[in-house]
Amino acid sequence: MDMFKAFALQGKAMMDRDAMVNNHRKNLDAMNDASKTAMDLLKSVTSLQNQYVRQAFDDFSTMLRDMVQTPQTPEQLEKQASRLKESMTKAMDHTSNVANIVVKTNSDFYKKAQNHAKDAFQEMKFTVMAKKK
């Protein structure tokens, strides 16, 4: 029993509670900032995607309306098909770009979180070592 009491006392003497609370506060602040940034990114991406889809839909509707309302020659049909193919290529490129932005941002957040965790661990380690001396 004395061994457990001695171990508990030794742990209390080695740990700086204020440093630990400050460290946790920094962690919470960092996570809060990351969450806000992620939400802002999602709002921006969603807005951008909505605008692009709306524009693509309008372009597609205009092409279809032109095709249906007036008789089309084979050359005009070929031109319309080319426009449709170009529009679809743009849509796929846009979607790919948005996905790449999200993946890169996620990677950046992960790296920042890892670095913050390493720094926090180092702070606590040095605090404990300083208390030992």
N, CA and C of each residue as an Amber inpcrd file, in Angstrom:
protein
   399
   0.8260000  -1.1890000   0.0000000   0.0000000   0.0000000   0.0000000
   0.8700000   1.2530000   0.0000000   1.9520000   1.1960000   0.7630000
   2.8720000   2.3430000   0.8150000   3.4800000   2.5980000  -0.5660000
   3.7250000   1.5260000  -1.2810000   4.2980000   1.6720000  -2.6160000
   3.3330000   2.4360000  -3.5320000   2.0510000   2.1420000  -3.4540000
   1.0740000   2.8340000  -4.2760000   0.9660000   4.3000000  -3.8800000
   0.9970000   4.5810000  -2.5880000   0.9470000   5.9700000  -2.1180000
   2.1770000   6.7390000  -2.5920000   3.3460000   6.1050000  -2.4900000
   4.5800000   6.7520000  -2.9300000   4.5390000   7.0180000  -4.4320000
   4.0090000   6.0620000  -5.1870000   3.9080000   6.2280000  -6.6320000
   2.9450000   7.3650000  -6.9700000   1.8250000   7.4320000  -6.2560000
   0.8490000   8.4950000  -6.4880000   1.4440000   9.8510000  -6.1380000
   2.1700000   9.9360000  -5.0520000   2.7980000  11.2000000  -4.6730000
   3.8770000  11.6090000  -5.6690000   4.6290000  10.6330000  -6.1330000
   5.6770000  10.9340000  -7.1050000   5.0510000  11.4770000  -8.3960000
   3.9670000  10.8920000  -8.8550000   3.2770000  11.3620000 -10.0590000
   2.7610000  12.7750000  -9.8840000   2.2450000  13.0870000  -8.7060000
   1.7430000  14.4490000  -8.4580000   2.8780000  15.4510000  -8.4480000
   4.0020000  15.0640000  -7.9020000   5.1310000  15.9800000  -7.8320000
   5.7240000  16.2330000  -9.2160000   5.6710000  15.2240000 -10.0900000
   6.2740000  15.3640000 -11.4130000   5.3780000  16.1120000 -12.3950000
   4.0850000  16.1650000 -12.1640000   3.1760000  16.7230000 -13.1440000
   2.7740000  18.1530000 -12.7710000   2.9510000  19.0460000 -13.7020000
   2.5290000  20.4270000 -13.5240000   1.1090000  20.5560000 -14.0700000
   0.1610000  20.6580000 -13.1580000  -1.2440000  20.6770000 -13.5720000
  -1.5760000  21.8940000 -14.4170000  -1.0010000  23.0550000 -14.0790000
  -1.2640000  24.2530000 -14.8810000  -0.7690000  24.0760000 -16.3110000
   0.4060000  23.4920000 -16.4620000   0.9430000  23.2510000 -17.8040000
   0.0510000  22.2750000 -18.5610000  -0.4530000  21.2530000 -17.8570000
  -1.3090000  20.2790000 -18.5020000  -2.6300000  20.9280000 -18.9350000
  -3.2100000  21.7650000 -18.0790000  -4.4590000  22.4470000 -18.4190000
  -4.2330000  23.3960000 -19.6050000  -3.1210000  24.1270000 -19.5730000
  -2.8100000  25.0180000 -20.6920000  -2.6240000  24.2390000 -21.9890000
  -1.9890000  23.0830000 -21.8830000  -1.7850000  22.2380000 -23.0580000
  -3.1160000  21.7670000 -23.6230000  -4.0050000  21.3340000 -22.7740000
  -5.3270000  20.8950000 -23.2230000  -6.1200000  22.0490000 -23.8110000
  -5.9800000  23.2190000 -23.2250000  -6.6630000  24.4100000 -23.7480000
  -6.1560000  24.7170000 -25.1680000  -4.8330000  24.6200000 -25.3580000
  -4.2610000  24.8420000 -26.6970000  -4.7910000  23.8080000 -27.6860000
  -4.8900000  22.5680000 -27.2230000  -5.4180000  21.5130000 -28.0950000
  -6.8610000  21.8150000 -28.5100000  -7.6740000  22.2120000 -27.5550000
  -9.0690000  22.5330000 -27.8580000  -9.1700000  23.7310000 -28.7960000
  -8.3520000  24.7510000 -28.5690000  -8.3530000  25.9220000 -29.4500000
  -7.9350000  25.5350000 -30.8660000  -6.9120000  24.6960000 -30.9830000
  -6.4470000  24.2570000 -32.3040000  -7.5320000  23.4480000 -33.0160000
  -8.1990000  22.5710000 -32.2860000  -9.2640000  21.7710000 -32.8900000
 -10.4430000  22.6520000 -33.2910000 -10.7450000  23.6540000 -32.4700000
 -11.8300000  24.5750000 -32.7860000 -11.5040000  25.3680000 -34.0510000
 -10.2690000  25.8630000 -34.1520000  -9.8510000  26.5950000 -35.3470000
  -9.9130000  25.7110000 -36.5860000  -9.4530000  24.4840000 -36.4540000
  -9.4830000  23.5500000 -37.5810000 -10.9210000  23.2710000 -38.0100000
 -11.7960000  23.1230000 -37.0410000 -13.2040000  22.8650000 -37.3480000
 -13.8360000  24.0420000 -38.0740000 -13.5530000  25.2550000 -37.5990000
 -14.0980000  26.4520000 -38.2630000 -13.5800000  26.5630000 -39.6880000
 -12.2980000  26.3220000 -39.8740000 -11.7080000  26.4000000 -41.2090000
 -12.3170000  25.3470000 -42.1270000 -12.5110000  24.1500000 -41.6090000
 -13.1130000  23.0780000 -42.4050000 -14.5390000  23.4380000 -42.8120000
 -15.2940000  24.0060000 -41.8960000 -16.6630000  24.4050000 -42.2190000
 -16.6720000  25.5100000 -43.2710000 -15.7670000  26.4800000 -43.1470000
 -15.6760000  27.5400000 -44.1550000 -15.3180000  26.9580000 -45.5170000
 -14.3940000  26.0100000 -45.5230000 -14.0050000  25.3610000 -46.7800000
 -15.1990000  24.6420000 -47.3920000 -15.9270000  23.8960000 -46.5860000
 -17.0840000  23.1630000 -47.1070000 -18.1560000  24.1020000 -47.6490000
 -18.3800000  25.2110000 -46.9510000 -19.3560000  26.1890000 -47.4470000
 -18.9110000  26.7570000 -48.7860000 -17.6400000  27.0970000 -48.9010000
 -17.1170000  27.6620000 -50.1480000 -17.1940000  26.6570000 -51.2890000
 -16.7840000  25.4360000 -51.0160000 -16.8100000  24.4030000 -52.0530000
 -18.2430000  24.1180000 -52.4870000 -19.1450000  24.0440000 -51.5310000
 -20.5510000  23.7870000 -51.8510000 -21.1270000  24.9110000 -52.6960000
 -20.8380000  26.1380000 -52.3210000 -21.3240000  27.2850000 -53.0940000
 -20.7510000  27.2670000 -54.5100000 -19.4610000  27.0220000 -54.6170000
 -18.8120000  26.9490000 -55.9280000 -19.4120000  25.8320000 -56.7710000
 -19.6080000  24.6980000 -56.1610000 -20.1690000  23.5570000 -56.8830000
 -21.5980000  23.8520000 -57.3290000 -22.3940000  24.4700000 -56.4760000
 -23.7710000  24.8130000 -56.8490000 -23.8030000  25.7770000 -58.0280000
 -22.9400000  26.7900000 -57.9960000 -22.8900000  27.7520000 -59.0980000
 -22.4960000  27.0520000 -60.3940000 -21.5030000  26.1950000 -60.3030000
 -21.0300000  25.5220000 -61.5060000 -22.1020000  24.5870000 -62.0650000
 -22.7390000  23.8230000 -61.2110000 -23.7810000  22.8960000 -61.6680000
 -24.9390000  23.6800000 -62.2910000 -25.3170000  24.7880000 -61.6790000
 -26.3930000  25.6200000 -62.2210000 -26.0280000  26.1140000 -63.6240000
 -24.7900000  26.5930000 -63.7880000 -24.3370000  27.0830000 -65.0910000
 -24.2980000  25.9520000 -66.1210000 -23.7980000  24.8040000 -65.7140000
 -23.7380000  23.6550000 -66.6230000 -25.1420000  23.2250000 -67.0390000
 -26.0650000  23.2160000 -66.0940000 -27.4460000  22.8390000 -66.4020000
 -28.0690000  23.8330000 -67.3700000 -27.8370000  25.1330000 -67.1450000
 -28.3600000  26.1530000 -68.0550000 -27.7900000  25.9930000 -69.4630000
 -26.4880000  25.7380000 -69.5490000 -25.8600000  25.5250000 -70.8580000
 -26.4450000  24.3000000 -71.5600000 -26.6240000  23.2450000 -70.8080000
 -27.1740000  22.0100000 -71.3640000 -28.6140000  22.2340000 -71.8330000
 -29.3960000  22.9410000 -71.0310000 -30.7860000  23.2320000 -71.4090000
 -30.8430000  24.0730000 -72.6820000 -29.9700000  25.0460000 -72.7910000
 -29.9190000  25.8910000 -73.9930000 -29.5740000  25.0500000 -75.2180000
 -28.6000000  24.1580000 -75.0760000 -28.2360000  23.2900000 -76.1990000
 -29.4080000  22.4130000 -76.6230000 -30.0890000  21.8220000 -75.6590000
 -31.2270000  20.9610000 -75.9810000 -32.3600000  21.7590000 -76.6260000
 -32.6200000  22.9440000 -76.1140000 -33.6790000  23.7890000 -76.6630000
 -33.3600000  24.1410000 -78.1230000 -32.0920000  24.4980000 -78.3800000
 -31.6850000  24.8200000 -79.7480000 -31.8510000  23.6170000 -80.6690000
 -31.5300000  22.4380000 -80.1670000 -31.6270000  21.2380000 -80.9910000
 -33.0770000  20.8890000 -81.3080000 -33.9700000  21.0930000 -80.3480000
 -35.3610000  20.6870000 -80.5110000 -36.1690000  21.7160000 -81.3060000
 -35.9070000  22.9880000 -81.1250000 -36.7370000  24.0280000 -81.7280000
 -36.4830000  24.2240000 -83.2170000 -35.2740000  24.0370000 -83.6500000
 -34.9780000  24.2550000 -85.0700000 -34.4310000  22.9700000 -85.6790000
 -34.8040000  22.7180000 -86.9060000 -34.2410000  21.5370000 -87.5810000
 -32.7180000  21.6780000 -87.6730000 -32.0550000  20.5870000 -87.4210000
 -30.5910000  20.6060000 -87.3810000 -30.0150000  19.8810000 -88.5960000
 -29.0120000  20.4960000 -89.1780000 -28.2720000  19.8290000 -90.2370000
 -27.2450000  18.9130000 -89.5760000 -26.6980000  17.9800000 -90.3150000
 -25.6730000  17.1170000 -89.7240000 -24.4940000  17.9130000 -89.1600000
 -24.1180000  18.9980000 -89.7950000 -23.0120000  19.8270000 -89.2890000
 -23.3840000  20.4690000 -87.9490000 -24.6220000  20.9510000 -87.8650000
 -25.0780000  21.5700000 -86.6140000 -25.1670000  20.5350000 -85.4920000
 -25.6350000  19.3380000 -85.8260000 -25.7030000  18.2760000 -84.8320000
 -24.2990000  17.9160000 -84.3470000 -23.3450000  17.8830000 -85.2640000
 -21.9720000  17.5960000 -84.8830000 -21.4200000  18.7060000 -83.9790000
 -21.7620000  19.9440000 -84.3040000 -21.3240000  21.0850000 -83.4730000
 -21.9550000  20.9920000 -82.0840000 -23.2350000  20.6530000 -82.0200000
 -23.9170000  20.5150000 -80.7250000 -23.2910000  19.3850000 -79.9050000
 -22.9870000  18.2890000 -80.5570000 -22.3570000  17.1600000 -79.8580000
 -20.9920000  17.5600000 -79.3210000 -20.2720000  18.3350000 -80.0950000
 -18.9630000  18.8160000 -79.6520000 -19.1100000  19.7370000 -78.4380000
 -20.1110000  20.6310000 -78.4750000 -20.3660000  21.5190000 -77.3300000
 -20.7310000  20.7160000 -76.0860000 -21.5480000  19.6930000 -76.2870000
 -21.9550000  18.8470000 -75.1560000 -20.7410000  18.1250000 -74.5660000
 -19.8950000  17.5910000 -75.4500000 -18.6930000  16.8990000 -74.9850000
 -17.7890000  17.8690000 -74.2230000 -17.6210000  19.0700000 -74.7300000
 -16.7860000  20.0930000 -74.0680000 -17.3670000  20.4610000 -72.6990000
 -18.6710000  20.5950000 -72.6430000 -19.3280000  20.9350000 -71.3790000
 -19.1340000  19.8240000 -70.3500000 -19.2750000  18.5820000 -70.7850000
 -19.0930000  17.4590000 -69.8620000 -17.6400000  17.3610000 -69.3930000
 -16.6930000  17.6360000 -70.2910000 -15.2740000  17.6170000 -69.9170000
 -14.9930000  18.6930000 -68.8750000 -15.5620000  19.8790000 -69.0810000
 -15.3830000  20.9600000 -68.0980000 -15.9590000  20.5550000 -66.7440000
 -17.1140000  19.9230000 -66.7570000 -17.7560000  19.5020000 -65.5060000
 -16.8830000  18.4840000 -64.7710000 -16.3280000  17.5410000 -65.5080000
 -15.4720000  16.5320000 -64.8770000 -14.1880000  17.1580000 -64.3480000
 -13.6050000  18.0920000 -65.1030000 -12.4010000  18.7770000 -64.6430000
 -12.6860000  19.5910000 -63.3820000 -13.8190000  20.2720000 -63.3800000
 -14.1970000  21.0790000 -62.2130000 -14.3640000  20.1890000 -60.9810000
 -15.0610000  19.0830000 -61.1410000 -15.2740000  18.1620000 -60.0280000
 -13.9460000  17.6110000 -59.5170000 -13.0580000  17.2920000 -60.4310000
 -11.7320000  16.7930000 -60.0450000 -10.9580000  17.8560000 -59.2760000
 -11.0120000  19.0970000 -59.7410000 -10.3150000  20.1870000 -59.0490000
 -10.8560000  20.4000000 -57.6400000 -12.1620000  20.3660000 -57.4950000
 -12.7740000  20.5310000 -56.1690000 -12.3450000  19.3910000 -55.2530000
 -12.3600000  18.1800000 -55.7650000 -11.9520000  17.0270000 -54.9560000
 -10.4880000  17.1510000 -54.5400000  -9.6340000  17.6020000 -55.4460000
  -8.2170000  17.7820000 -55.1120000  -8.0230000  18.8420000 -54.0390000
  -8.8050000  19.9210000 -54.0850000  -8.7230000  20.9580000 -53.0650000
  -9.0890000  20.3820000 -51.7000000 -10.1540000  19.6110000 -51.6540000
 -10.5970000  19.0230000 -50.3920000  -9.5490000  18.0430000 -49.8520000
  -8.9930000  17.2170000 -50.7160000  -7.9860000  16.2490000 -50.2840000
  -6.7410000  16.9660000 -49.7650000  -6.2950000  18.0060000 -50.4730000
  -5.1080000  18.7530000 -50.0480000  -5.3590000  19.4400000 -48.7080000
  -6.5160000  20.0460000 -48.5510000  -6.8380000  20.7110000 -47.2860000
  -6.8820000  19.7050000 -46.1500000  -7.4690000  18.5470000 -46.3850000
  -7.5190000  17.5040000 -45.3660000  -6.1070000  17.0670000 -44.9790000
  -5.2430000  16.9180000 -45.9590000  -3.8560000  16.5280000 -45.6950000
  -3.1440000  17.5990000 -44.8760000  -3.3700000  18.8630000 -45.2260000
  -2.7570000  19.9630000 -44.4800000  -3.2340000  19.9770000 -43.0270000
  -4.5370000  19.7760000 -42.8140000  -5.0710000  19.7350000 -41.4540000
  -4.4360000  18.5990000 -40.6610000  -4.3020000  17.4460000 -41.2900000
  -3.7280000  16.2860000 -40.6150000  -2.2870000  16.5670000 -40.2090000
  -1.5120000  17.1600000 -41.1040000  -0.1170000  17.4900000 -40.7930000
  -0.0370000  18.5050000 -39.6550000  -0.8950000  19.5190000 -39.6980000
  -0.8990000  20.5200000 -38.6240000  -1.2560000  19.8850000 -37.2840000
  -2.2300000  18.9930000 -37.3090000  -2.6290000  18.3270000 -36.0700000
  -1.4950000  17.4580000 -35.5300000  -0.7940000  16.7610000 -36.4100000
   0.3390000  15.9460000 -35.9760000   1.4350000  16.8220000 -35.3760000
   1.7560000  17.9190000 -36.0390000   2.7920000  18.8160000 -35.5370000
   2.3950000  19.4170000 -34.1900000   1.1200000  19.7860000 -34.0540000
   0.6510000  20.3380000 -32.7870000   0.7640000  19.2910000 -31.6750000
   0.4120000  18.0510000 -31.9900000   0.5050000  16.9870000 -30.9890000
   1.9590000  16.7560000 -30.5780000   2.8750000  16.7830000 -31.5420000
   4.2970000  16.6180000 -31.2210000   4.7790000  17.7560000 -30.3260000
   4.4090000  18.9840000 -30.6800000   4.8180000  20.1430000 -29.8770000
   4.2560000  20.0530000 -28.4590000   2.9930000  19.6660000 -28.3610000
   2.3700000  19.5510000 -27.0390000   3.0590000  18.4770000 -26.2040000
   3.3970000  17.3760000 -26.8340000   4.0890000  16.2990000 -26.1260000
   5.4560000  16.7840000 -25.6410000   6.1610000  17.5080000 -26.4920000
   7.4740000  18.0310000 -26.1140000   7.3470000  19.0030000 -24.9410000
   6.3410000  19.8710000 -24.9720000   6.1280000  20.8180000 -23.8700000
   5.9100000  20.0720000 -22.5620000   5.0390000  19.0620000 -22.5990000
   4.7570000  18.3080000 -21.3830000   5.9970000  17.5520000 -20.9240000
   6.7530000  17.0210000 -21.8590000   7.9590000  16.2700000 -21.5230000
   8.9790000  17.1870000 -20.8400000   9.1860000  18.3820000 -21.3870000
  10.1280000  19.3070000 -20.7890000   9.6500000  19.8120000 -19.4360000
   8.3300000  19.9880000 -19.2870000   7.7720000  20.4150000 -18.0100000
   8.0220000  19.3560000 -16.9550000   7.7970000  18.0900000 -17.3040000
   8.0200000  17.0030000 -16.3590000   9.4970000  16.9000000 -16.0030000
  10.3630000  17.0290000 -17.0160000  11.8110000  16.9400000 -16.7690000
  12.2670000  18.0960000 -15.9010000  11.7320000  19.2820000 -16.0990000
  12.1150000  20.4350000 -15.2880000  11.6860000  20.2350000 -13.8470000
  10.5330000  19.6080000 -13.6310000  10.0410000  19.3670000 -12.2600000
  10.9320000  18.3450000 -11.5580000  11.5020000  17.3980000 -12.3110000
  12.3550000  16.3770000 -11.7160000  13.6370000  17.0040000 -11.1670000
  14.1330000  17.9970000 -11.8660000  15.3930000  18.6380000 -11.4590000
  15.1290000  19.5140000 -10.2790000
